[in-house]
Amino acid sequence: MSDKLKVVQWATGNIGTRALRAVIEHPQMELVGLWVHSPDKVGRDAAELCGVDGKSGVLATNSLDEIVRLDADCVLYMPQATDMEALTALLASGKNVVTTRGDFHCPKLMDAAQRGLIEAACQSGNATVYSTGSSPGFITEAFPVPLLSLSRRLDCLTIDEFADLGSRNSPELLFGFMGFGSEDFSTDTGQIEHIKADFAGSLAQLADAVGIDIDQWLAEKQVSKATQDVQVSAGTIGKGTVAAQRIVVTGMAEGIPRLRFRANWYATNKIENTDWELRDSGWRVQISGDTPLDVSVSFPVAPEDYAAFTPGLTAHRAVNAIPAVCEAASGIATTVSLGQVIANFAK
């Protein structure tokens, strides 16, 4: 790139903060704007907010109008929830958007009215929006494509994600939000539907790319109880309480599972369901067909460093996607239509 790409960071949660730092340190990008949700961050320098030494010269704002008026090539859009009014305004102003929100993985599965608004904004601003991340995203869209290029018949693709939360010292997350250590095994339909929407959308994109007609998406949640009292970083998980969870999203074709994602979240492997074969944090991709494959991806990170490591899995792919998105045709881009996201490490 002869000229630096001008980038705006939208939101500074864990992933947004990592993306912000990556943009500031990227030799081929220039941070030109920063939107924040918290009033106490407004007016502070972007470098300070992400732990970079020195000053970036970019001060945080919570004004959409200020961001819209900026001359920018791309916005890294990473809020907790999608604001359609803000997003369409960004696109209509001519700014491409790379987002870690899972709303745009498969355009045909989007709400028709919202899709219409987004496409109209893209056309008005000659802009592109692209959803990506690590999971869903990389592991459900980008990684399977080259693996499947070795096959001429696919019976079933199964992706397992393993997250060992035993070293996560966050009682509110584990015991409050996720329900570990609880004796209540009731199904959280809201959680299931949210995960189903994100992962079905991502896997549906893959299904379309490889020519598999999925006629039904199923989702279920399973839990497994601890076989003994277990002390984890966040506290104690008692015997007979929730120690592991598995959410399964399956794409069915004529009653046969063809694409499957399983989120295996556990605080200990001392559980009743020994057939779950819990592994260290990472991914396992199994392909059954005429070219069977069993591929494992692990994260060789010390437990005490894991919480600091994981935001980069999602943030870095989004940052690396910016050049491709800026060069793409206007509209809703997908991993398949966009082509390769290539990291550029040139100084």
C-alpha positions as CSV (number, residue, x, y, z in Angstrom):
1,M,0.0,0.0,0.0
2,S,1.5,3.4,-1.0
3,D,-0.8,5.3,1.3
4,K,-1.9,4.4,4.8
5,L,-5.5,3.3,5.3
6,K,-7.4,5.7,7.6
7,V,-9.2,3.7,10.3
8,V,-11.7,4.5,13.0
9,Q,-12.1,2.2,16.0
10,W,-15.7,1.9,17.3
11,A,-15.9,0.7,20.9
12,T,-13.2,-0.3,23.4
13,G,-14.2,-3.6,25.1
14,N,-11.6,-6.4,25.4
15,I,-11.6,-7.0,21.6
16,G,-12.0,-3.4,20.6
17,T,-9.1,-2.4,22.8
18,R,-6.8,-5.0,21.2
19,A,-7.9,-3.9,17.7
20,L,-7.2,-0.3,18.7
21,R,-3.7,-1.1,19.7
22,A,-3.1,-3.1,16.6
23,V,-4.2,-0.2,14.4
24,I,-2.0,2.3,16.2
25,E,1.0,0.0,15.9
26,H,0.3,-1.0,12.3
27,P,2.8,0.7,9.9
28,Q,0.3,0.7,7.0
29,M,-2.7,2.1,8.9
30,E,-3.5,5.5,10.5
31,L,-5.9,5.9,13.3
32,V,-8.1,8.9,12.6
33,G,-11.0,8.4,15.0
34,L,-12.2,6.6,18.1
35,W,-15.8,6.2,19.3
36,V,-16.4,5.1,22.9
37,H,-19.5,4.2,24.9
38,S,-18.4,5.2,28.4
39,P,-18.6,9.0,29.2
40,D,-15.4,8.7,31.3
41,K,-13.4,7.7,28.3
42,V,-14.5,10.7,26.2
43,G,-11.6,13.2,25.5
44,R,-8.9,10.7,26.4
45,D,-6.1,9.9,24.0
46,A,-6.6,6.6,22.1
47,A,-3.0,5.4,23.0
48,E,-3.8,5.8,26.7
49,L,-7.0,3.8,26.4
50,C,-5.2,0.8,24.9
51,G,-1.9,1.0,26.8
52,V,0.4,2.3,24.0
53,D,3.2,4.5,25.1
54,G,3.0,8.2,24.0
55,K,0.2,10.0,22.4
56,S,-1.8,9.1,19.2
57,G,-3.3,12.5,18.8
58,V,-6.7,11.0,18.5
59,L,-9.2,11.8,21.3
60,A,-12.1,9.5,22.0
61,T,-15.7,10.7,21.3
62,N,-19.2,9.4,21.8
63,S,-20.6,11.5,19.0
64,L,-21.8,9.6,15.9
65,D,-21.9,12.8,13.9
66,E,-18.2,13.5,14.6
67,I,-17.2,10.1,13.4
68,V,-19.4,10.3,10.3
69,R,-17.7,13.6,9.3
70,L,-14.2,12.1,9.5
71,D,-12.3,11.2,6.3
72,A,-11.8,7.5,6.9
73,D,-11.5,4.4,4.8
74,C,-12.8,1.9,7.3
75,V,-14.5,1.6,10.7
76,L,-13.7,-1.3,13.0
77,Y,-17.2,-1.8,14.5
78,M,-17.0,-3.7,17.8
79,P,-19.9,-2.8,20.1
80,Q,-21.8,-5.2,22.4
81,A,-24.9,-4.8,20.2
82,T,-25.5,-3.6,16.7
83,D,-26.9,-0.1,16.3
84,M,-28.5,-0.2,12.9
85,E,-29.0,3.6,12.8
86,A,-25.3,4.2,13.5
87,L,-24.1,1.4,11.2
88,T,-26.2,2.6,8.2
89,A,-24.9,6.2,8.8
90,L,-21.3,5.0,8.7
91,L,-21.8,3.1,5.5
92,A,-23.8,5.8,3.8
93,S,-21.0,8.3,4.7
94,G,-18.7,6.2,2.5
95,K,-16.9,4.3,5.2
96,N,-16.3,0.6,4.9
97,V,-17.0,-1.5,8.0
98,V,-15.3,-4.5,9.4
99,T,-17.3,-5.8,12.4
100,T,-17.0,-8.6,14.9
101,R,-20.8,-8.6,15.3
102,G,-22.2,-11.8,13.7
103,D,-25.0,-10.1,11.9
104,F,-23.7,-10.3,8.3
105,H,-22.1,-13.8,7.9
106,C,-24.8,-15.0,5.5
107,P,-26.9,-12.2,3.9
108,K,-29.7,-14.6,2.9
109,L,-30.4,-15.5,6.5
110,M,-30.6,-11.9,7.6
111,D,-33.9,-10.2,8.5
112,A,-35.2,-8.9,5.1
113,A,-35.9,-5.4,6.3
114,Q,-32.5,-5.0,8.0
115,R,-30.7,-6.4,5.0
116,G,-32.5,-3.9,2.8
117,L,-31.4,-1.0,5.0
118,I,-27.8,-2.1,5.0
119,E,-27.7,-2.7,1.3
120,A,-29.2,0.7,0.6
121,A,-26.6,2.3,2.9
122,C,-23.8,0.5,1.2
123,Q,-25.1,1.5,-2.3
124,S,-25.4,5.1,-1.1
125,G,-21.9,5.3,0.3
126,N,-20.3,2.9,-2.2
127,A,-19.2,1.0,0.9
128,T,-18.8,-2.6,2.2
129,V,-19.6,-4.3,5.4
130,Y,-18.0,-7.6,6.5
131,S,-18.5,-9.7,9.6
132,T,-15.5,-11.7,10.9
133,G,-13.7,-12.9,14.0
134,S,-12.2,-16.2,15.3
135,S,-15.4,-18.1,16.2
136,P,-17.7,-17.7,14.3
137,G,-15.5,-16.5,11.4
138,F,-12.1,-18.0,10.9
139,I,-12.8,-21.5,12.3
140,T,-16.2,-21.8,10.7
141,E,-15.6,-20.1,7.3
142,A,-11.9,-19.5,6.4
143,F,-10.2,-22.6,7.9
144,P,-12.6,-25.3,6.5
145,V,-12.4,-24.0,2.9
146,P,-8.8,-25.2,2.2
147,L,-9.4,-28.4,4.1
148,L,-12.4,-29.2,2.0
149,S,-10.5,-28.5,-1.2
150,L,-8.9,-31.9,-0.7
151,S,-12.3,-33.7,-1.0
152,R,-14.8,-34.6,-3.6
153,R,-17.4,-36.0,-1.2
154,L,-18.3,-34.6,2.2
155,D,-20.4,-36.6,4.6
156,C,-20.1,-34.4,7.6
157,L,-17.9,-31.6,8.9
158,T,-17.7,-31.3,12.7
159,I,-16.0,-28.4,14.4
160,D,-15.3,-28.6,18.1
161,E,-14.3,-25.6,20.1
162,F,-12.7,-26.2,23.5
163,A,-12.5,-23.5,26.2
164,D,-11.0,-24.4,29.5
165,L,-12.3,-21.7,31.9
166,G,-10.8,-23.2,35.1
167,S,-8.0,-20.6,35.2
168,R,-10.4,-17.7,34.5
169,N,-10.7,-15.7,37.7
170,S,-14.0,-14.2,36.9
171,P,-16.8,-15.4,39.3
172,E,-19.3,-13.1,37.8
173,L,-18.8,-14.6,34.3
174,L,-18.5,-18.3,35.4
175,F,-21.1,-18.5,38.2
176,G,-23.3,-15.6,37.3
177,F,-23.6,-15.3,33.5
178,M,-22.6,-18.8,32.5
179,G,-24.2,-20.8,35.3
180,F,-21.3,-22.9,36.4
181,G,-21.7,-24.3,39.9
182,S,-25.4,-24.2,39.6
183,E,-27.8,-27.0,40.4
184,D,-30.3,-25.6,37.9
185,F,-29.9,-27.5,34.6
186,S,-32.8,-25.6,32.8
187,T,-32.3,-24.7,29.2
188,D,-31.4,-21.1,28.5
189,T,-33.3,-20.6,25.2
190,G,-32.0,-17.1,24.8
191,Q,-28.4,-18.2,24.9
192,I,-29.1,-21.1,22.6
193,E,-30.9,-19.0,20.0
194,H,-28.2,-16.3,20.1
195,I,-25.5,-18.9,19.4
196,K,-27.6,-20.7,16.8
197,A,-28.1,-17.4,14.9
198,D,-24.4,-16.6,14.8
199,F,-23.0,-20.0,14.0
200,A,-25.8,-21.1,11.7
201,G,-25.3,-17.9,9.7
202,S,-21.6,-18.6,9.4
203,L,-21.9,-22.3,8.6
204,A,-24.7,-21.5,6.1
205,Q,-22.2,-19.3,4.1
206,L,-19.8,-22.3,4.0
207,A,-22.7,-24.6,3.0
208,D,-23.6,-22.3,0.0
209,A,-19.9,-22.1,-1.0
210,V,-19.5,-25.9,-1.2
211,G,-22.9,-26.7,-2.6
212,I,-24.7,-28.3,0.3
213,D,-28.4,-27.6,0.7
214,I,-29.2,-27.3,4.4
215,D,-32.9,-27.5,5.0
216,Q,-32.9,-27.2,8.8
217,W,-30.7,-25.8,11.5
218,L,-30.9,-27.3,15.0
219,A,-29.4,-26.2,18.3
220,E,-29.3,-27.8,21.7
221,K,-27.5,-27.2,25.0
222,Q,-26.1,-30.0,27.1
223,V,-24.6,-29.8,30.6
224,S,-22.4,-32.1,32.6
225,K,-22.1,-32.3,36.4
226,A,-18.9,-32.4,38.4
227,T,-18.0,-35.8,39.9
228,Q,-16.3,-34.2,42.9
229,D,-15.8,-30.8,44.5
230,V,-13.4,-28.8,42.3
231,Q,-11.5,-25.6,43.2
232,V,-11.0,-23.3,40.2
233,S,-9.6,-19.8,40.0
234,A,-13.1,-18.2,40.2
235,G,-14.2,-20.3,43.2
236,T,-15.5,-23.8,44.1
237,I,-17.7,-26.0,41.8
238,G,-19.5,-28.4,44.0
239,K,-20.0,-32.1,43.2
240,G,-23.3,-32.5,41.3
241,T,-23.4,-29.0,39.9
242,V,-22.7,-27.7,36.4
243,A,-19.0,-28.1,35.5
244,A,-19.2,-28.2,31.7
245,Q,-21.5,-27.1,29.0
246,R,-21.9,-28.0,25.3
247,I,-23.9,-26.1,22.8
248,V,-24.4,-27.9,19.4
249,V,-25.5,-26.2,16.2
250,T,-26.2,-28.6,13.4
251,G,-27.1,-28.1,9.7
252,M,-29.3,-30.9,8.5
253,A,-29.9,-31.9,4.9
254,E,-32.8,-34.4,4.3
255,G,-32.5,-35.5,7.9
256,I,-28.7,-36.1,7.8
257,P,-26.3,-33.9,9.8
258,R,-23.8,-32.3,7.3
259,L,-22.3,-29.4,9.2
260,R,-21.9,-29.3,13.0
261,F,-20.3,-26.9,15.5
262,R,-19.9,-27.8,19.1
263,A,-18.9,-25.2,21.8
264,N,-17.4,-27.1,24.7
265,W,-17.0,-24.8,27.7
266,Y,-15.7,-26.4,30.9
267,A,-14.3,-25.4,34.2
268,T,-12.9,-28.9,34.9
269,N,-12.7,-32.2,33.1
270,K,-13.8,-34.1,36.2
271,I,-17.3,-34.5,34.8
272,E,-19.9,-37.3,34.3
273,N,-19.9,-37.2,30.5
274,T,-16.5,-38.7,29.9
275,D,-17.5,-39.3,26.2
276,W,-17.1,-35.5,25.6
277,E,-13.3,-36.0,25.2
278,L,-12.5,-32.5,26.5
279,R,-9.2,-31.1,25.2
280,D,-7.0,-28.2,26.0
281,S,-8.4,-24.8,24.7
282,G,-8.4,-24.8,20.9
283,W,-10.2,-26.3,18.0
284,R,-10.7,-29.7,16.4
285,V,-12.0,-30.0,12.8
286,Q,-13.1,-33.5,11.7
287,I,-14.0,-34.2,8.1
288,S,-15.7,-37.4,7.1
289,G,-16.0,-38.2,3.4
290,D,-13.7,-39.5,0.7
291,T,-10.8,-37.6,2.2
292,P,-11.1,-38.0,6.0
293,L,-9.2,-35.4,8.1
294,D,-8.8,-34.8,11.8
295,V,-7.0,-31.5,12.4
296,S,-6.3,-29.9,15.9
297,V,-5.4,-26.3,16.6
298,S,-4.1,-25.6,20.1
299,F,-3.1,-22.4,21.9
300,P,0.3,-22.9,23.6
301,V,-0.3,-20.1,26.2
302,A,0.3,-20.3,29.9
303,P,-3.0,-20.3,31.9
304,E,-2.1,-17.0,33.6
305,D,-1.7,-15.4,30.1
306,Y,-4.8,-16.8,28.5
307,A,-7.2,-14.0,29.3
308,A,-4.8,-11.5,27.7
309,F,-4.2,-13.7,24.7
310,T,-7.7,-14.5,23.6
311,P,-8.9,-11.0,22.4
312,G,-6.3,-11.1,19.7
313,L,-7.8,-14.2,18.1
314,T,-10.8,-12.1,17.1
315,A,-9.3,-8.6,16.9
316,H,-6.3,-9.4,14.7
317,R,-8.3,-11.0,11.9
318,A,-10.6,-8.0,11.8
319,V,-7.7,-5.6,11.5
320,N,-6.0,-7.8,8.9
321,A,-9.2,-7.8,6.8
322,I,-9.3,-4.1,6.4
323,P,-7.3,-3.9,3.1
324,A,-9.4,-6.6,1.4
325,V,-12.7,-5.0,2.6
326,C,-11.6,-1.6,1.3
327,E,-10.9,-3.1,-2.1
328,A,-14.1,-5.1,-2.3
329,A,-17.2,-4.3,-4.2
330,S,-19.9,-2.4,-2.3
331,G,-22.4,-4.4,-0.3
332,I,-22.4,-7.2,2.3
333,A,-19.1,-9.1,1.8
334,T,-18.6,-12.7,3.0
335,T,-15.4,-14.6,3.7
336,V,-16.1,-16.6,0.5
337,S,-16.7,-13.5,-1.7
338,L,-13.9,-11.5,-0.1
339,G,-11.1,-13.9,-0.8
340,Q,-8.1,-14.4,1.4
341,V,-7.5,-12.2,4.4
342,I,-3.7,-11.9,4.4
343,A,-1.7,-10.5,7.3
344,N,0.9,-8.0,6.1
345,F,4.0,-7.9,8.4
346,A,6.0,-5.4,6.4
347,K,7.6,-2.6,8.3
